[in-house]
Amino acid sequence: SLYKSGKKLVIRAKKLEKKDKIAKAEELYLKALNKLEKAYAKDKKNPDILNYLGYALRKTGKLEKAEIFYLEGLKLDAGHLGINEYLGELYVQTGRIELAKKRLEVLNGCKCEEYDELKELIEKN
């Protein structure tokens, strides 16, 4: 499906980013965006699509658009682990620490890596 191939591209891009292959990662994020936007056009009620769409947008510098998709995803699933973590990261990235802490509160008690990663990021900032 478009969602699955978009998600795979995002995961591959994340790995490239960790290896400092930024240009190649960006290329994959753009390809992922193409697939995820098509997936979203067909299925507007899937918070996972919105999560990866927001993520790929954020990674390609389209922060405002990313935030819109994350918030849309939270309307469908307020407790979505990925969206709460990534929206929190976006808030840290844009200097809105108080909003990031609210996302962390939602994740509190999940005993999940999303909580740990966001908490660490907030503490660094």
C-alpha positions as protocol buffer text, in pm:
chain_id: "A"
residue {
  index: 1
  type: SER
  ca { x: 0 y: 0 z: 0 }
}
residue {
  index: 2
  type: LEU
  ca { x: 101 y: 364 z: -35 }
}
residue {
  index: 3
  type: TYR
  ca { x: 111 y: 403 z: 344 }
}
residue {
  index: 4
  type: LYS
  ca { x: 342 y: 104 z: 393 }
}
residue {
  index: 5
  type: SER
  ca { x: 585 y: 210 z: 122 }
}
residue {
  index: 6
  type: GLY
  ca { x: 582 y: 568 z: 253 }
}
residue {
  index: 7
  type: LYS
  ca { x: 654 y: 443 z: 605 }
}
residue {
  index: 8
  type: LYS
  ca { x: 941 y: 225 z: 478 }
}
residue {
  index: 9
  type: LEU
  ca { x: 1096 y: 527 z: 305 }
}
residue {
  index: 10
  type: VAL
  ca { x: 1073 y: 731 z: 626 }
}
residue {
  index: 11
  type: ILE
  ca { x: 1241 y: 453 z: 824 }
}
residue {
  index: 12
  type: ARG
  ca { x: 1520 y: 424 z: 565 }
}
residue {
  index: 13
  type: ALA
  ca { x: 1563 y: 803 z: 565 }
}
residue {
  index: 14
  type: LYS
  ca { x: 1592 y: 806 z: 947 }
}
residue {
  index: 15
  type: LYS
  ca { x: 1874 y: 548 z: 927 }
}
residue {
  index: 16
  type: LEU
  ca { x: 2058 y: 754 z: 664 }
}
residue {
  index: 17
  type: GLU
  ca { x: 2019 y: 1063 z: 881 }
}
residue {
  index: 18
  type: LYS
  ca { x: 2184 y: 883 z: 1172 }
}
residue {
  index: 19
  type: LYS
  ca { x: 2480 y: 809 z: 940 }
}
residue {
  index: 20
  type: ASP
  ca { x: 2497 y: 1180 z: 846 }
}
residue {
  index: 21
  type: LYS
  ca { x: 2384 y: 1110 z: 489 }
}
residue {
  index: 22
  type: ILE
  ca { x: 2153 y: 1411 z: 503 }
}
residue {
  index: 23
  type: ALA
  ca { x: 2106 y: 1480 z: 131 }
}
residue {
  index: 24
  type: LYS
  ca { x: 2014 y: 1116 z: 62 }
}
residue {
  index: 25
  type: ALA
  ca { x: 1779 y: 1113 z: 363 }
}
residue {
  index: 26
  type: GLU
  ca { x: 1606 y: 1429 z: 242 }
}
residue {
  index: 27
  type: GLU
  ca { x: 1554 y: 1267 z: -99 }
}
residue {
  index: 28
  type: LEU
  ca { x: 1381 y: 971 z: 68 }
}
residue {
  index: 29
  type: TYR
  ca { x: 1168 y: 1197 z: 287 }
}
residue {
  index: 30
  type: LEU
  ca { x: 1044 y: 1374 z: -26 }
}
residue {
  index: 31
  type: LYS
  ca { x: 962 y: 1039 z: -192 }
}
residue {
  index: 32
  type: ALA
  ca { x: 785 y: 932 z: 127 }
}
residue {
  index: 33
  type: LEU
  ca { x: 584 y: 1255 z: 128 }
}
residue {
  index: 34
  type: ASN
  ca { x: 462 y: 1183 z: -222 }
}
residue {
  index: 35
  type: LYS
  ca { x: 334 y: 839 z: -121 }
}
residue {
  index: 36
  type: LEU
  ca { x: 195 y: 948 z: 216 }
}
residue {
  index: 37
  type: GLU
  ca { x: 5 y: 1242 z: 65 }
}
residue {
  index: 38
  type: LYS
  ca { x: -159 y: 1001 z: -182 }
}
residue {
  index: 39
  type: ALA
  ca { x: -235 y: 758 z: 102 }
}
residue {
  index: 40
  type: TYR
  ca { x: -391 y: 1042 z: 303 }
}
residue {
  index: 41
  type: ALA
  ca { x: -603 y: 1148 z: 5 }
}
residue {
  index: 42
  type: LYS
  ca { x: -755 y: 798 z: 6 }
}
residue {
  index: 43
  type: ASP
  ca { x: -781 y: 755 z: 384 }
}
residue {
  index: 44
  type: LYS
  ca { x: -830 y: 1068 z: 596 }
}
residue {
  index: 45
  type: LYS
  ca { x: -910 y: 872 z: 912 }
}
residue {
  index: 46
  type: ASN
  ca { x: -577 y: 697 z: 970 }
}
residue {
  index: 47
  type: PRO
  ca { x: -368 y: 865 z: 1243 }
}
residue {
  index: 48
  type: ASP
  ca { x: -62 y: 658 z: 1142 }
}
residue {
  index: 49
  type: ILE
  ca { x: -62 y: 817 z: 797 }
}
residue {
  index: 50
  type: LEU
  ca { x: -86 y: 1161 z: 959 }
}
residue {
  index: 51
  type: ASN
  ca { x: 199 y: 1072 z: 1196 }
}
residue {
  index: 52
  type: TYR
  ca { x: 440 y: 982 z: 915 }
}
residue {
  index: 53
  type: LEU
  ca { x: 316 y: 1266 z: 695 }
}
residue {
  index: 54
  type: GLY
  ca { x: 389 y: 1512 z: 976 }
}
residue {
  index: 55
  type: TYR
  ca { x: 726 y: 1352 z: 1040 }
}
residue {
  index: 56
  type: ALA
  ca { x: 837 y: 1366 z: 675 }
}
residue {
  index: 57
  type: LEU
  ca { x: 718 y: 1727 z: 648 }
}
residue {
  index: 58
  type: ARG
  ca { x: 905 y: 1822 z: 965 }
}
residue {
  index: 59
  type: LYS
  ca { x: 1223 y: 1656 z: 840 }
}
residue {
  index: 60
  type: THR
  ca { x: 1202 y: 1851 z: 512 }
}
residue {
  index: 61
  type: GLY
  ca { x: 1160 y: 2181 z: 697 }
}
residue {
  index: 62
  type: LYS
  ca { x: 785 y: 2229 z: 644 }
}
residue {
  index: 63
  type: LEU
  ca { x: 715 y: 2279 z: 1014 }
}
residue {
  index: 64
  type: GLU
  ca { x: 382 y: 2461 z: 995 }
}
residue {
  index: 65
  type: LYS
  ca { x: 233 y: 2203 z: 762 }
}
residue {
  index: 66
  type: ALA
  ca { x: 373 y: 1922 z: 979 }
}
residue {
  index: 67
  type: GLU
  ca { x: 207 y: 2070 z: 1287 }
}
residue {
  index: 68
  type: ILE
  ca { x: -129 y: 2083 z: 1107 }
}
residue {
  index: 69
  type: PHE
  ca { x: -110 y: 1711 z: 1022 }
}
residue {
  index: 70
  type: TYR
  ca { x: 3 y: 1615 z: 1373 }
}
residue {
  index: 71
  type: LEU
  ca { x: -290 y: 1806 z: 1527 }
}
residue {
  index: 72
  type: GLU
  ca { x: -526 y: 1646 z: 1277 }
}
residue {
  index: 73
  type: GLY
  ca { x: -394 y: 1305 z: 1383 }
}
residue {
  index: 74
  type: LEU
  ca { x: -450 y: 1384 z: 1751 }
}
residue {
  index: 75
  type: LYS
  ca { x: -815 y: 1464 z: 1675 }
}
residue {
  index: 76
  type: LEU
  ca { x: -845 y: 1101 z: 1556 }
}
residue {
  index: 77
  type: ASP
  ca { x: -635 y: 949 z: 1836 }
}
residue {
  index: 78
  type: ALA
  ca { x: -545 y: 1181 z: 2124 }
}
residue {
  index: 79
  type: GLY
  ca { x: -316 y: 921 z: 2283 }
}
residue {
  index: 80
  type: HIS
  ca { x: -119 y: 828 z: 1969 }
}
residue {
  index: 81
  type: LEU
  ca { x: 234 y: 766 z: 2096 }
}
residue {
  index: 82
  type: GLY
  ca { x: 419 y: 865 z: 1778 }
}
residue {
  index: 83
  type: ILE
  ca { x: 222 y: 1181 z: 1712 }
}
residue {
  index: 84
  type: ASN
  ca { x: 256 y: 1300 z: 2071 }
}
residue {
  index: 85
  type: GLU
  ca { x: 631 y: 1241 z: 2066 }
}
residue {
  index: 86
  type: TYR
  ca { x: 691 y: 1400 z: 1726 }
}
residue {
  index: 87
  type: LEU
  ca { x: 463 y: 1698 z: 1793 }
}
residue {
  index: 88
  type: GLY
  ca { x: 654 y: 1746 z: 2118 }
}
residue {
  index: 89
  type: GLU
  ca { x: 981 y: 1738 z: 1921 }
}
residue {
  index: 90
  type: LEU
  ca { x: 841 y: 1997 z: 1681 }
}
residue {
  index: 91
  type: TYR
  ca { x: 747 y: 2218 z: 1976 }
}
residue {
  index: 92
  type: VAL
  ca { x: 1102 y: 2188 z: 2116 }
}
residue {
  index: 93
  type: GLN
  ca { x: 1243 y: 2263 z: 1769 }
}
residue {
  index: 94
  type: THR
  ca { x: 1030 y: 2580 z: 1751 }
}
residue {
  index: 95
  type: GLY
  ca { x: 1108 y: 2691 z: 2107 }
}
residue {
  index: 96
  type: ARG
  ca { x: 767 y: 2609 z: 2258 }
}
residue {
  index: 97
  type: ILE
  ca { x: 887 y: 2403 z: 2554 }
}
residue {
  index: 98
  type: GLU
  ca { x: 563 y: 2440 z: 2754 }
}
residue {
  index: 99
  type: LEU
  ca { x: 365 y: 2281 z: 2468 }
}
residue {
  index: 100
  type: ALA
  ca { x: 626 y: 2005 z: 2442 }
}
residue {
  index: 101
  type: LYS
  ca { x: 581 y: 1934 z: 2815 }
}
residue {
  index: 102
  type: LYS
  ca { x: 206 y: 1895 z: 2758 }
}
residue {
  index: 103
  type: ARG
  ca { x: 276 y: 1625 z: 2496 }
}
residue {
  index: 104
  type: LEU
  ca { x: 510 y: 1459 z: 2747 }
}
residue {
  index: 105
  type: GLU
  ca { x: 226 y: 1457 z: 3005 }
}
residue {
  index: 106
  type: VAL
  ca { x: 8 y: 1267 z: 2758 }
}
residue {
  index: 107
  type: LEU
  ca { x: 285 y: 1007 z: 2717 }
}
residue {
  index: 108
  type: ASN
  ca { x: 354 y: 983 z: 3090 }
}
residue {
  index: 109
  type: GLY
  ca { x: 295 y: 632 z: 3217 }
}
residue {
  index: 110
  type: CYS
  ca { x: 317 y: 462 z: 2877 }
}
residue {
  index: 111
  type: LYS
  ca { x: 652 y: 304 z: 2968 }
}
residue {
  index: 112
  type: CYS
  ca { x: 755 y: 360 z: 2607 }
}
residue {
  index: 113
  type: GLU
  ca { x: 1054 y: 492 z: 2416 }
}
residue {
  index: 114
  type: GLU
  ca { x: 842 y: 783 z: 2289 }
}
residue {
  index: 115
  type: TYR
  ca { x: 820 y: 918 z: 2645 }
}
residue {
  index: 116
  type: ASP
  ca { x: 1190 y: 863 z: 2716 }
}
residue {
  index: 117
  type: GLU
  ca { x: 1305 y: 1025 z: 2391 }
}
residue {
  index: 118
  type: LEU
  ca { x: 1083 y: 1332 z: 2428 }
}
residue {
  index: 119
  type: LYS
  ca { x: 1176 y: 1373 z: 2797 }
}
residue {
  index: 120
  type: GLU
  ca { x: 1547 y: 1361 z: 2708 }
}
residue {
  index: 121
  type: LEU
  ca { x: 1503 y: 1617 z: 2430 }
}
residue {
  index: 122
  type: ILE
  ca { x: 1313 y: 1855 z: 2660 }
}
residue {
  index: 123
  type: GLU
  ca { x: 1578 y: 1820 z: 2930 }
}
residue {
  index: 124
  type: LYS
  ca { x: 1855 y: 1903 z: 2678 }
}
residue {
  index: 125
  type: ASN
  ca { x: 1672 y: 2221 z: 2584 }
}
